[in-house]
Amino acid sequence: MNKKIPAWLVLTVICIVAAVLLAATNLATKDVIAANAQREAMETLGKLLPDATAFETLESGISVGKDGAGNVVGYALASATQGFGGEVETTVAARPDGVINGISVGGSNFAETAGLGARAKEPEFQAQFAGKSAPVALTKDGGEIEALSGATITSRAVIKGVNQAMEGIAAEAGFTVESTSTAEHLGEGRYAATAQGFGGPVKVFMTLDENRTITAFSVGDEQFAETEGLGARAKEEAFLSQFIGKTLPVAVGDIDALTGATITTNAVLEAAGIVNDGLDNGLADAPITEAAPPAETPASEDAAPAAPGTEAEAAPEDAGAETAEAAGPVAGGNYSAAVKGFGGPVRVFLTVAEDRTITAIRIGDSQFAETDGLGAKAREDTFTSQFIGKKIPVTMADVDAITGATVTTTAVVDAINQIADALQ
């Protein structure tokens, strides 16, 4: 009789053999991989705390560096934050007095754009942090750290990682770090907190019952500047209603994220988490913060509050491409963005060379409504010619503002920098 082995049996044997081989390979390599990771970590610690001859790792994840006599010379801690392309891990070393000794940026999941955000790993950027005390901030946010040109999101991810790590180290070392994560108690079960979004600070307001269940929830104040059609949808009822009935803390899996606006979604969740952390630390018993009064209608442009309303034609916040929407490549590319001015949106059209130098600029479209004799001067050659030859991003210090039209001038600069950020 001709006997045949069933095909299913052959496939089963093949699968079993393959599984055994994979398991054997994993067992043979996992120790090597772990050893390599440990060696790299120790090399990083050695560079950040060169005076240490030995390190002790605590349960908190903090590494304590000691010299040959057993004296503590510093502490180190890694913190992971969300960058443009994914997770950015920042390892921070601090001296016992709370001064930053150095930082190292990277991590196994680091995926920031080559030539832009990836420059966070370069010594020139990291060296800025040595000798500083936390909290640190970018110069555009009132601090001392220069952002990577065209990579603000990555730069802010590093800033956030440094501050988080320093707060953790401070708890162990005994020095004080002013927390960058603060919540406000507005009274009658109402709270607010702010986190960094894609276009600027995202402030969240909520009302909680005695069980920390959310009964009212809203997003955004006068500084809200998330992208229209993307992050700006955080203010819509379809997104906000998801939080009602949820109990703090709220996690990513508890709600549906905004499509194309992961950074904004994470900022809202982070702000909610800040409120929860504040309650754990006695926020409900803290003095009530008075709500800011509504801004008065300005009598002139210079009296108006500078509250940018972003309408940047930029890449979606979690898009893989890093070019402006509906625009060509960075080399010789044409781009536009609009920011709220004094009388309405001020749209800026740029032509940018390969090295990010501005080669042409035009200001204003059909919606341009700045004041004649003041903000309208933004369209004149005497103003626009100042930008030619400058590399993006630019600052207010790079140009002469239009007299009596600071809001319009700021809108032009902000729009240019929206384009710079989109080209990260």
DORO-947053 format. One record per residue: residue in one letter; x, y, z of N, C-alpha, C in turn. Coordinates in steps of 0.1 Angstrom, whole numbers, padded with zeros to 4 digits, always signed. Example, Ala and Ser with C-alpha at 12.3 -4.5 7.8 and 13.67 -1.06 7.14 Angstrom:
BEGIN
A+0132-0057+0078+0123-0045+0078+0132-0033+0078/S+0128-0022+0071+0137-0011+0071+0129+0000+0079/
! end
This chain:
BEGIN
M+0009-0012+0000+0000+0000+0000+0009+0012+0000/N+0005+0022-0008+0013+0034-0009+0009+0044+0002/K+0017+0046+0012+0013+0055+0023+0020+0069+0021/K+0011+0080+0022+0016+0093+0021+0015+0101+0034/I+0025+0109+0037+0024+0117+0049+0014+0129+0047/P+0004+0131+0055-0005+0142+0052+0003+0155+0052/A-0002+0164+0043+0005+0177+0042+0004+0186+0054/W-0007+0184+0062-0009+0192+0074+0002+0188+0084/L+0005+0175+0084+0015+0170+0094+0029+0175+0090/V+0032+0176+0077+0045+0181+0073+0046+0196+0077/L+0035+0204+0075+0035+0218+0078+0037+0220+0093/T+0030+0211+0101+0031+0212+0116+0045+0210+0120/V+0052+0199+0115+0066+0197+0118+0075+0209+0115/I+0073+0214+0103+0081+0226+0099+0079+0237+0108/C+0066+0240+0112+0064+0251+0121+0070+0249+0135/I+0069+0236+0140+0075+0233+0153+0091+0235+0152/V+0097+0230+0142+0111+0232+0140+0115+0247+0139/A+0107+0254+0131+0110+0269+0130+0109+0276+0143/A+0099+0272+0151+0097+0278+0164+0108+0275+0174/V+0113+0263+0173+0124+0259+0182+0136+0266+0178/L+0139+0267+0165+0151+0274+0161+0150+0289+0164/L+0138+0295+0163+0137+0310+0167+0139+0311+0182/A+0134+0302+0190+0135+0303+0204+0150+0301+0208/A+0157+0292+0201+0171+0290+0204+0179+0302+0201/T+0176+0308+0189+0183+0320+0185+0181+0331+0195/N+0168+0333+0200+0165+0343+0209+0173+0341+0222/L+0173+0329+0227+0181+0326+0239+0196+0329+0238/A+0201+0326+0225+0215+0328+0223+0219+0342+0222/T+0209+0351+0217+0213+0365+0215+0208+0375+0225/K+0198+0371+0233+0192+0381+0242+0202+0386+0252/D+0210+0377+0257+0220+0381+0267+0231+0390+0260/V+0234+0387+0248+0244+0396+0241+0238+0410+0239/I+0225+0410+0234+0218+0423+0232+0217+0431+0245/A+0214+0424+0256+0213+0431+0269+0226+0436+0274/A+0237+0428+0271+0250+0432+0275+0255+0444+0267/N+0251+0444+0254+0255+0456+0246+0248+0469+0250/A+0235+0467+0254+0227+0479+0258+0233+0484+0272/Q+0236+0475+0280+0242+0479+0293+0256+0486+0291/R+0264+0480+0282+0277+0487+0279+0275+0501+0274/E+0265+0502+0265+0263+0516+0259+0258+0525+0270/A+0249+0520+0279+0244+0529+0289+0256+0533+0298/M+0265+0524+0302+0276+0528+0311+0285+0538+0304/E+0287+0536+0290+0296+0545+0283+0290+0559+0283/T+0276+0560+0282+0270+0573+0282+0271+0579+0296/L+0269+0571+0307+0271+0577+0320+0285+0581+0323/G+0295+0574+0317+0309+0578+0319+0312+0591+0313/K+0306+0594+0301+0308+0606+0294+0301+0618+0301/L+0289+0615+0307+0282+0626+0313+0287+0629+0327/L+0293+0619+0334+0298+0621+0347+0312+0615+0347/P+0322+0622+0341+0335+0617+0340+0343+0615+0353/D+0338+0622+0364+0345+0621+0377+0341+0609+0384/A+0331+0602+0379+0326+0590+0387+0334+0578+0382/T+0337+0570+0392+0344+0557+0389+0335+0545+0391/A+0323+0547+0397+0314+0536+0399+0300+0542+0399/F+0290+0534+0395+0276+0538+0394+0267+0528+0401/E+0258+0534+0409+0248+0525+0415+0234+0529+0410/T+0227+0519+0405+0213+0522+0399+0203+0519+0410/L+0194+0529+0412+0184+0528+0422+0171+0523+0416/E+0161+0519+0424+0149+0514+0419+0141+0524+0410/S+0144+0537+0413+0137+0547+0406+0143+0549+0392/G+0154+0542+0389+0160+0543+0376+0172+0553+0376/I+0173+0560+0387+0184+0570+0388+0197+0563+0390/S+0207+0567+0383+0221+0562+0385+0229+0572+0393/V+0235+0567+0404+0242+0576+0413+0257+0574+0410/G+0264+0584+0406+0278+0583+0403+0287+0587+0415/K+0297+0578+0418+0305+0581+0430+0320+0580+0425/D+0328+0588+0433+0343+0588+0430+0349+0576+0437/G+0363+0575+0436+0370+0564+0443+0369+0564+0458/A+0366+0575+0464+0364+0576+0478+0350+0573+0483/G+0341+0571+0473+0327+0568+0477+0318+0580+0478/N+0324+0592+0474+0316+0604+0474+0307+0606+0462/V+0295+0610+0464+0286+0612+0453+0290+0624+0444/V+0293+0622+0431+0297+0633+0423+0286+0637+0413/G+0275+0629+0412+0264+0633+0404+0254+0622+0402/Y+0243+0626+0395+0231+0617+0393+0228+0617+0378/A+0222+0606+0373+0218+0606+0359+0205+0599+0358/L+0196+0603+0349+0183+0597+0347+0179+0599+0332/A+0173+0589+0326+0168+0590+0313+0153+0593+0313/S+0148+0601+0303+0134+0605+0302+0130+0604+0287/A+0119+0597+0284+0114+0596+0271+0102+0605+0268/T+0103+0613+0257+0092+0622+0253+0089+0620+0238/Q+0078+0626+0234+0074+0624+0220+0080+0635+0211/G+0088+0631+0201+0093+0641+0192+0085+0641+0179/F+0092+0645+0168+0085+0646+0155+0083+0632+0149/G+0093+0624+0150+0093+0611+0143+0090+0599+0153/G+0089+0602+0165+0087+0591+0175+0093+0595+0189/E+0097+0585+0196+0102+0587+0210+0116+0592+0209/V+0118+0602+0218+0132+0609+0220+0136+0606+0234/E+0146+0598+0236+0151+0596+0249+0163+0605+0253/T+0161+0612+0264+0172+0621+0268+0177+0617+0282/T+0190+0615+0282+0197+0611+0295+0203+0624+0300/V+0200+0627+0313+0205+0639+0319+0214+0636+0331/A+0225+0643+0332+0234+0641+0344+0234+0654+0351/A+0233+0654+0364+0233+0666+0372+0243+0664+0384/R+0249+0675+0388+0258+0675+0399+0249+0676+0412/P+0255+0673+0424+0247+0673+0436+0240+0686+0439/D+0246+0697+0433+0240+0711+0436+0229+0714+0427/G+0225+0705+0417+0214+0707+0408+0217+0713+0395/V+0230+0715+0392+0235+0721+0380+0237+0709+0370/I+0232+0711+0357+0233+0701+0347+0247+0699+0343/N+0252+0687+0343+0266+0684+0339+0267+0681+0324/G+0256+0675+0319+0255+0672+0305+0243+0664+0301/I+0240+0663+0288+0229+0655+0284+0233+0646+0272/S+0226+0636+0269+0228+0627+0258+0214+0624+0252/V+0212+0626+0239+0199+0624+0232+0200+0612+0223/G+0190+0604+0223+0190+0593+0213+0179+0582+0218/G+0184+0570+0221+0175+0560+0224+0173+0550+0212/S+0168+0538+0215+0167+0528+0205+0155+0531+0195/N+0146+0539+0199+0135+0543+0191+0136+0557+0184/F+0148+0563+0185+0150+0576+0180+0148+0576+0164/A+0140+0584+0159+0137+0584+0145+0134+0598+0139/E+0141+0608+0145+0139+0622+0140+0146+0623+0127/T+0142+0633+0119+0146+0635+0105+0161+0638+0104/A+0168+0631+0095+0182+0633+0093+0184+0648+0088/G+0194+0654+0094+0197+0668+0089+0189+0679+0096/L+0178+0674+0103+0169+0684+0110+0169+0680+0125/G+0158+0673+0129+0156+0668+0143+0167+0659+0148/A+0173+0652+0138+0184+0642+0142+0196+0649+0147/R+0197+0663+0145+0209+0670+0150+0208+0672+0165/A+0197+0668+0171+0197+0668+0186+0207+0659+0192/K+0212+0650+0184+0223+0641+0189+0237+0647+0188/E+0238+0658+0181+0251+0664+0179+0256+0672+0191/P+0269+0672+0194+0275+0678+0206+0272+0693+0207/E+0271+0700+0195+0269+0714+0195+0255+0718+0202/F+0245+0710+0199+0232+0712+0205+0232+0709+0220/Q+0237+0697+0223+0237+0692+0237+0245+0700+0246/A+0256+0706+0241+0265+0714+0250+0258+0726+0256/Q+0248+0730+0250+0241+0742+0255+0235+0740+0269/F+0232+0727+0273+0226+0724+0285+0236+0724+0297/A+0248+0721+0294+0258+0721+0305+0259+0734+0313/G+0259+0733+0326+0260+0745+0334+0247+0752+0337/K+0236+0747+0331+0223+0753+0333+0216+0746+0345/S+0206+0753+0350+0198+0747+0361+0183+0746+0356/A+0176+0736+0360+0163+0734+0355+0153+0743+0363/P+0142+0746+0356+0138+0742+0343+0144+0750+0332/V+0147+0743+0321+0153+0750+0309+0142+0752+0299/A+0144+0761+0290+0135+0765+0279+0142+0770+0267/L+0135+0769+0256+0141+0775+0243+0140+0790+0244/T+0149+0796+0236+0149+0811+0236+0136+0817+0232/K+0130+0810+0222+0117+0815+0217+0106+0814+0228/D+0109+0806+0239+0099+0805+0250+0104+0812+0262/G+0114+0821+0260+0119+0829+0271+0131+0822+0279/G+0137+0812+0273+0148+0805+0280+0161+0808+0273/E+0171+0799+0275+0185+0801+0270+0189+0791+0260/I+0181+0781+0256+0185+0771+0247+0180+0774+0233/E+0190+0775+0224+0187+0777+0210+0181+0765+0203/A+0169+0766+0197+0163+0755+0191+0171+0751+0178/L+0170+0738+0175+0175+0734+0162+0167+0740+0151/S+0175+0746+0141+0168+0753+0130+0159+0744+0123/G+0146+0748+0122+0136+0740+0115+0132+0727+0122/A+0135+0726+0135+0132+0714+0143+0127+0717+0157/T+0117+0726+0157+0112+0730+0170+0106+0719+0178/I+0099+0710+0171+0092+0699+0178+0102+0690+0185/T+0113+0687+0178+0123+0678+0184+0130+0686+0196/S+0133+0699+0193+0139+0707+0204+0131+0707+0217/R+0118+0709+0215+0109+0709+0227+0108+0696+0233/A+0109+0685+0226+0109+0672+0231+0121+0670+0241/V+0133+0675+0236+0145+0674+0244+0143+0682+0257/I+0138+0694+0255+0136+0703+0267+0127+0697+0277/K+0116+0691+0272+0107+0684+0281+0114+0672+0288/G+0122+0665+0281+0129+0654+0287+0139+0658+0297/V+0146+0669+0295+0155+0674+0305+0148+0678+0317/N+0138+0685+0316+0130+0690+0328+0124+0679+0336/Q+0119+0669+0329+0113+0657+0336+0124+0650+0343/A+0135+0647+0337+0146+0640+0343+0152+0648+0355/M+0153+0661+0354+0158+0669+0365+0148+0669+0377/E+0135+0669+0374+0126+0668+0385+0127+0655+0393/G+0130+0644+0385+0132+0631+0391+0145+0630+0399/I+0155+0636+0394+0168+0636+0401+0167+0645+0414/A+0160+0656+0413+0159+0665+0424+0153+0658+0436/A+0143+0649+0434+0136+0642+0445+0146+0633+0452/E+0156+0628+0445+0166+0619+0451+0177+0627+0457/A+0182+0637+0450+0194+0644+0454+0191+0655+0465/G+0179+0659+0466+0175+0669+0476+0176+0684+0472/F+0179+0687+0459+0178+0701+0455+0164+0703+0450/T+0161+0716+0447+0148+0720+0443+0147+0724+0428/V+0137+0719+0421+0135+0722+0407+0120+0727+0406/E+0119+0739+0401+0105+0744+0399+0098+0736+0388/S+0087+0730+0391+0080+0721+0382+0075+0729+0370/T+0076+0723+0358+0071+0729+0346+0057+0724+0344/S+0052+0715+0352+0039+0710+0350+0030+0715+0362/T+0023+0725+0360+0015+0731+0370+0000+0731+0367/A-0008+0729+0377-0023+0729+0375-0029+0741+0383/E-0040+0745+0379-0047+0756+0386-0060+0751+0392/H-0063+0756+0404-0076+0753+0410-0085+0765+0408/L-0095+0764+0401-0104+0776+0397-0116+0777+0406/G-0118+0767+0416-0129+0767+0425-0141+0759+0420/E-0149+0754+0430-0161+0747+0427-0158+0735+0418/G-0148+0728+0421-0145+0716+0413-0139+0718+0399/R-0135+0731+0396-0130+0734+0383-0115+0735+0384/Y-0108+0730+0373-0094+0729+0373-0089+0732+0358/A-0076+0736+0357-0071+0739+0344-0056+0735+0344/A-0051+0732+0333-0036+0729+0331-0032+0731+0317/T-0020+0733+0315-0015+0736+0301-0003+0726+0297/A-0003+0721+0285+0008+0713+0280+0011+0718+0266/Q+0023+0715+0261+0028+0720+0248+0022+0712+0237/G+0015+0719+0228+0009+0712+0216+0018+0714+0204/F+0012+0713+0192+0020+0715+0180+0022+0729+0176/G+0013+0738+0178+0014+0752+0175+0017+0761+0187/G+0016+0756+0199+0018+0764+0211+0012+0757+0223/P+0010+0765+0234+0004+0759+0246-0011+0755+0243/V-0015+0743+0249-0028+0738+0248-0034+0738+0262/K-0043+0747+0265-0048+0747+0279-0062+0740+0280/V-0063+0732+0290-0075+0723+0292-0082+0728+0305/F-0095+0729+0304-0104+0732+0315-0113+0721+0318/M-0115+0717+0331-0124+0706+0334-0130+0708+0347/T-0142+0702+0349-0149+0702+0362-0150+0687+0366/L-0147+0685+0379-0146+0671+0384-0155+0670+0396/D-0161+0658+0398-0169+0655+0410-0159+0650+0420/E-0165+0645+0432-0156+0641+0443-0148+0628+0439/N-0152+0621+0429-0145+0609+0425-0135+0611+0414/R-0133+0624+0410-0124+0628+0399-0130+0624+0386/T-0143+0623+0385-0150+0620+0372-0152+0633+0366/I-0149+0634+0353-0151+0646+0345-0165+0649+0342/T-0170+0660+0346-0184+0664+0343-0185+0675+0332/A-0174+0682+0330-0174+0693+0320-0159+0693+0315/F-0157+0696+0302-0144+0696+0296-0143+0705+0284/S-0133+0713+0284-0131+0722+0272-0116+0724+0270/V-0113+0728+0258-0099+0730+0254-0097+0743+0247/G-0086+0750+0251-0082+0762+0244-0085+0775+0251/D-0075+0784+0251-0077+0798+0255-0072+0807+0244/E-0068+0820+0248-0064+0829+0237-0051+0825+0230/Q-0043+0816+0237-0031+0813+0231-0032+0800+0222/F-0043+0794+0221-0045+0782+0213-0042+0785+0199/A-0033+0777+0193-0029+0779+0179-0026+0767+0171/E-0034+0756+0174-0033+0744+0167-0038+0745+0153/T-0033+0737+0144-0036+0738+0130-0051+0735+0126/E-0057+0745+0118-0071+0743+0114-0073+0730+0107/G-0083+0723+0110-0086+0710+0103-0079+0699+0109/L-0069+0701+0118-0062+0690+0124-0063+0692+0139/G-0052+0698+0146-0052+0699+0160-0064+0708+0165/A-0068+0718+0157-0079+0727+0161-0092+0719+0164/R-0093+0707+0159-0105+0699+0162-0106+0695+0176/A-0095+0697+0184-0096+0694+0198-0106+0703+0205/K-0111+0713+0199-0121+0722+0205-0135+0718+0201/E-0136+0708+0192-0149+0704+0188-0156+0694+0197/E-0169+0695+0197-0177+0686+0206-0175+0671+0204/A-0173+0667+0192-0171+0653+0189-0158+0648+0197/F-0148+0656+0199-0136+0652+0206-0138+0654+0221/L-0144+0665+0225-0145+0669+0239-0155+0659+0246/S-0165+0655+0240-0176+0647+0246-0170+0633+0251/Q-0159+0629+0245-0153+0616+0249-0148+0616+0264/F-0145+0628+0269-0139+0629+0282-0150+0629+0293/I-0162+0633+0289-0173+0634+0299-0176+0620+0305/G-0176+0618+0318-0179+0606+0324-0166+0597+0327/K-0155+0602+0321-0142+0595+0324-0137+0599+0338/T-0130+0590+0344-0123+0593+0357-0108+0595+0355/L-0103+0605+0361-0088+0607+0360-0081+0596+0367/P-0069+0592+0361-0063+0597+0349-0069+0591+0337/V-0068+0599+0325-0073+0594+0313-0061+0590+0304/A-0062+0578+0299-0050+0573+0291-0054+0573+0276/V-0043+0571+0268-0045+0572+0253-0056+0563+0248/G-0057+0550+0254-0067+0541+0249-0081+0544+0253/D-0083+0554+0262-0096+0558+0267-0104+0566+0257/I-0097+0572+0247-0104+0581+0238-0098+0578+0224/D-0106+0583+0214-0101+0583+0200-0093+0595+0197/A-0080+0593+0193-0072+0605+0190-0076+0612+0178/L-0073+0625+0177-0076+0633+0165-0067+0628+0153/T-0073+0624+0142-0066+0619+0131-0057+0630+0126/G-0044+0627+0124-0034+0636+0119-0030+0646+0129/A-0033+0644+0142-0030+0654+0152-0026+0647+0165/T-0017+0638+0164-0013+0630+0176-0007+0639+0187/I+0001+0649+0183+0008+0658+0192-0003+0666+0200/T-0013+0671+0193-0023+0679+0200-0031+0670+0210/T-0034+0658+0205-0041+0648+0214-0033+0645+0227/N-0020+0643+0225-0012+0640+0236-0011+0652+0246/A-0011+0664+0240-0011+0676+0249-0023+0677+0258/V-0035+0674+0252-0047+0674+0260-0046+0663+0271/L-0042+0651+0267-0041+0641+0278-0031+0644+0288/E-0020+0650+0284-0009+0654+0293-0015+0665+0303/A-0022+0674+0298-0028+0685+0307-0037+0679+0317/A-0045+0669+0312-0055+0662+0321-0047+0655+0332/G-0035+0649+0328-0027+0642+0338-0021+0651+0348/I-0017+0663+0343-0012+0673+0352-0022+0677+0363/V-0034+0678+0359-0045+0681+0370-0045+0669+0379/N-0045+0657+0374-0046+0645+0383-0034+0645+0393/D-0022+0648+0388-0010+0648+0396-0011+0659+0407/G-0017+0671+0402-0019+0682+0412-0028+0678+0423/L-0039+0671+0420-0048+0667+0430-0041+0657+0440/D-0032+0648+0435-0025+0639+0443-0016+0647+0453/N-0012+0659+0449-0003+0667+0457-0010+0679+0464/G-0023+0677+0466-0030+0687+0474-0036+0699+0467/L-0037+0698+0453-0042+0709+0446-0056+0714+0450/A-0064+0705+0454-0078+0709+0458-0078+0717+0471/D-0067+0717+0479-0066+0724+0491-0058+0737+0489/A-0053+0739+0477-0044+0751+0474-0053+0763+0472/P-0047+0775+0473-0055+0787+0470-0061+0787+0456/I-0073+0792+0455-0080+0793+0442-0073+0803+0433/T-0071+0799+0420-0066+0808+0410-0077+0816+0404/E-0076+0829+0404-0087+0837+0397-0085+0836+0382/A-0097+0835+0376-0097+0834+0361-0093+0848+0356/A-0085+0848+0345-0081+0861+0339-0093+0868+0333/P-0094+0881+0335-0106+0888+0329-0105+0889+0314/P-0116+0890+0307-0116+0890+0292-0108+0902+0287/A-0100+0901+0276-0092+0912+0271-0101+0923+0266/E-0097+0935+0269-0104+0947+0264-0101+0948+0249/T-0111+0954+0242-0108+0957+0228-0097+0967+0226/P-0086+0964+0219-0075+0974+0218-0079+0986+0211/A-0073+0997+0215-0075+1010+0208-0066+1011+0196/S-0055+1005+0197-0045+1005+0185-0039+0992+0184/E-0032+0990+0173-0026+0977+0171-0016+0973+0181/D-0008+0982+0186+0003+0979+0195-0003+0975+0209/A-0016+0979+0211-0022+0976+0224-0029+0962+0224/A-0030+0956+0212-0037+0944+0211-0029+0932+0216/P-0035+0922+0222-0028+0911+0227-0023+0902+0215/A-0011+0898+0215-0006+0890+0204-0010+0875+0206/A-0021+0872+0200-0027+0858+0202-0027+0852+0188/P-0017+0845+0184-0017+0839+0170-0027+0828+0168/G-0035+0829+0157-0044+0819+0153-0039+0812+0141/T-0033+0801+0143-0025+0794+0133-0034+0789+0122/E-0030+0791+0110-0037+0785+0098-0026+0780+0089/A-0015+0775+0095-0004+0771+0086-0007+0759+0077/E-0003+0761+0064-0005+0750+0055+0007+0741+0057/A+0008+0735+0069+0019+0727+0072+0016+0712+0072/A+0026+0704+0073+0024+0689+0073+0016+0686+0085/P+0007+0675+0084+0000+0670+0095+0010+0667+0107/E+0005+0669+0119+0014+0667+0130+0021+0654+0131/D+0014+0643+0127+0021+0630+0128+0023+0624+0114/A+0025+0633+0104+0027+0628+0091+0041+0624+0089/G+0044+0614+0080+0057+0610+0078+0065+0620+0070/A+0058+0626+0060+0065+0636+0052+0068+0648+0060/E+0079+0655+0057+0083+0667+0064+0084+0679+0055/T+0074+0681+0046+0073+0692+0038+0059+0698+0040/A+0058+0711+0036+0045+0718+0038+0035+0712+0029/E+0023+0712+0033+0012+0706+0026+0010+0714+0013/A+0008+0706+0002+0006+0711-0011+0017+0720-0016/A+0029+0717-0012+0041+0725-0015+0052+0716-0021/G+0061+0721-0028+0072+0714-0034+0083+0710-0023/P+0094+0704-0028+0104+0700-0018+0111+0713-0013/V+0119+0711-0002+0126+0722+0004+0134+0729-0005/A+0141+0722-0014+0150+0729-0024+0142+0737-0033/G+0144+0751-0032+0136+0760-0041+0122+0759-0039/G+0117+0755-0028+0102+0752-0026+0095+0765-0023/N+0082+0765-0026+0073+0776-0023+0063+0772-0012/Y+0061+0780-0002+0053+0777+0009+0045+0789+0014/S+0034+0786+0021+0027+0797+0027+0021+0793+0040/A+0019+0803+0049+0012+0800+0062+0005+0813+0066/A-0005+0812+0074-0012+0824+0078-0014+0824+0093/V-0012+0836+0099-0013+0838+0114-0022+0850+0116/K-0030+0850+0126-0040+0861+0129-0032+0873+0132/G-0035+0884+0124-0029+0897+0127-0039+0906+0135/F-0038+0919+0132-0047+0928+0139-0061+0928+0133/G-0062+0928+0119-0075+0929+0113-0080+0915+0107/G-0072+0905+0108-0076+0892+0102-0063+0884+0099/P-0065+0873+0092-0053+0865+0089-0043+0872+0080/V-0030+0870+0084-0019+0876+0076-0012+0864+0069/R-0014+0862+0056-0008+0851+0049+0006+0855+0043/V+0016+0847+0045+0029+0849+0040+0033+0838+0030/F+0037+0843+0019+0042+0833+0008+0057+0834+0007/L+0064+0823+0008+0078+0822+0008+0084+0813-0003/T+0095+0817-0008+0103+0808-0016+0116+0806-0008/V+0119+0793-0006+0130+0790+0003+0140+0782-0005/A+0153+0786-0004+0164+0779-0011+0167+0766-0003/E+0176+0758-0009+0180+0745-0003+0185+0747+0011/D+0193+0758+0013+0199+0760+0027+0189+0767+0036/R+0176+0768+0032+0166+0774+0040+0167+0789+0040/T+0173+0795+0030+0174+0810+0029+0162+0815+0021/I+0156+0826+0026+0145+0832+0019+0149+0839+0007/T+0144+0835-0005+0148+0841-0017+0137+0850-0023/A+0125+0848-0018+0113+0856-0022+0103+0856-0012/I+0095+0867-0010+0085+0868+0000+0074+0877-0005/R+0061+0873-0002+0050+0881-0006+0040+0880+0006/I+0034+0891+0010+0025+0891+0022+0011+0896+0018/G+0002+0888+0022-0012+0891+0020-0019+0884+0009/D-0032+0881+0012-0041+0875+0002-0054+0882+0002/S-0064+0876-0003-0077+0883-0004-0083+0886+0010/Q-0078+0879+0020-0083+0882+0034-0075+0892+0041/F-0065+0897+0035-0056+0907+0042-0064+0919+0046/A-0065+0923+0059-0073+0934+0063-0066+0943+0074/E-0053+0944+0073-0045+0952+0083-0048+0967+0080/T-0046+0975+0090-0049+0989+0090-0041+0997+0080/D-0047+1005+0071-0040+1013+0062-0031+1023+0069/G-0019+1024+0065-0009+1033+0071-0002+1027+0083/L-0007+1015+0087+0000+1008+0099+0003+0994+0094/G-0005+0984+0098-0002+0971+0094-0001+0968+0079/A-0008+0976+0071-0008+0974+0057+0006+0976+0051/K+0014+0983+0059+0028+0985+0054+0036+0972+0053/A+0030+0962+0058+0037+0949+0057+0038+0944+0043/R+0030+0949+0034+0031+0945+0020+0041+0953+0012/E+0046+0964+0018+0055+0973+0011+0069+0967+0011/D+0077+0970+0000+0090+0965-0002+0100+0969+0009/T+0098+0980+0014+0107+0985+0025+0107+0975+0037/F+0095+0969+0039+0094+0959+0050+0098+0945+0045/T+0093+0940+0034+0095+0927+0030+0109+0924+0026/S+0116+0934+0021+0130+0933+0016+0140+0929+0028/Q+0136+0931+0040+0144+0928+0051+0146+0913+0053/F+0136+0905+0048+0136+0891+0050+0145+0883+0039/I+0147+0890+0028+0155+0883+0017+0169+0881+0022/G+0173+0868+0020+0187+0865+0024+0188+0859+0038/K+0177+0860+0046+0177+0855+0059+0173+0840+0059/K+0179+0832+0068+0175+0818+0069+0164+0816+0079/I+0154+0807+0076+0143+0804+0085+0148+0794+0095/P+0143+0795+0108+0134+0805+0113+0140+0819+0116/V+0132+0829+0117+0136+0842+0120+0131+0847+0133/T+0136+0857+0139+0131+0863+0151+0127+0878+0149/M+0120+0883+0159+0117+0897+0158+0129+0906+0158/A+0140+0901+0164+0152+0909+0164+0159+0910+0151/D+0155+0901+0141+0161+0901+0128+0156+0912+0119/V+0145+0918+0123+0139+0928+0114+0134+0940+0122/D+0132+0951+0114+0127+0963+0120+0112+0962+0120/A+0105+0963+0131+0091+0962+0132+0084+0974+0126/I+0072+0972+0121+0065+0983+0115+0060+0992+0127/T+0063+1005+0126+0059+1014+0137+0044+1014+0139/G+0040+1012+0151+0026+1012+0154+0018+0999+0150/A+0026+0989+0146+0019+0977+0140+0027+0965+0145/T+0029+0964+0158+0037+0952+0163+0029+0939+0161/V+0016+0939+0162+0008+0927+0160+0010+0922+0146/T+0009+0931+0136+0011+0926+0123+0025+0921+0120/T+0035+0928+0125+0049+0923+0124+0050+0910+0130/T+0045+0908+0142+0046+0895+0149+0039+0884+0141/A+0028+0887+0135+0021+0877+0127+0029+0873+0115/V+0036+0882+0109+0045+0878+0097+0056+0869+0102/V+0063+0873+0113+0074+0865+0118+0069+0851+0122/D+0057+0850+0129+0052+0838+0133+0048+0829+0121/A+0042+0835+0111+0039+0827+0099+0051+0821+0093/I+0062+0829+0092+0074+0823+0086+0079+0812+0094/N+0078+0813+0107+0083+0802+0116+0074+0790+0116/Q+0061+0792+0113+0052+0781+0111+0057+0772+0099/I+0062+0779+0089+0067+0772+0077+0080+0765+0081/A+0088+0772+0089+0101+0766+0093+0098+0753+0101/D+0088+0753+0110+0085+0742+0118+0079+0730+0109/A+0072+0734+0099+0066+0724+0091+0076+0717+0083/L+0087+0724+0080+0098+0718+0072+0108+0711+0081/Q+0104+0708+0093+0114+0701+0102+0118+0688+0096/
! end
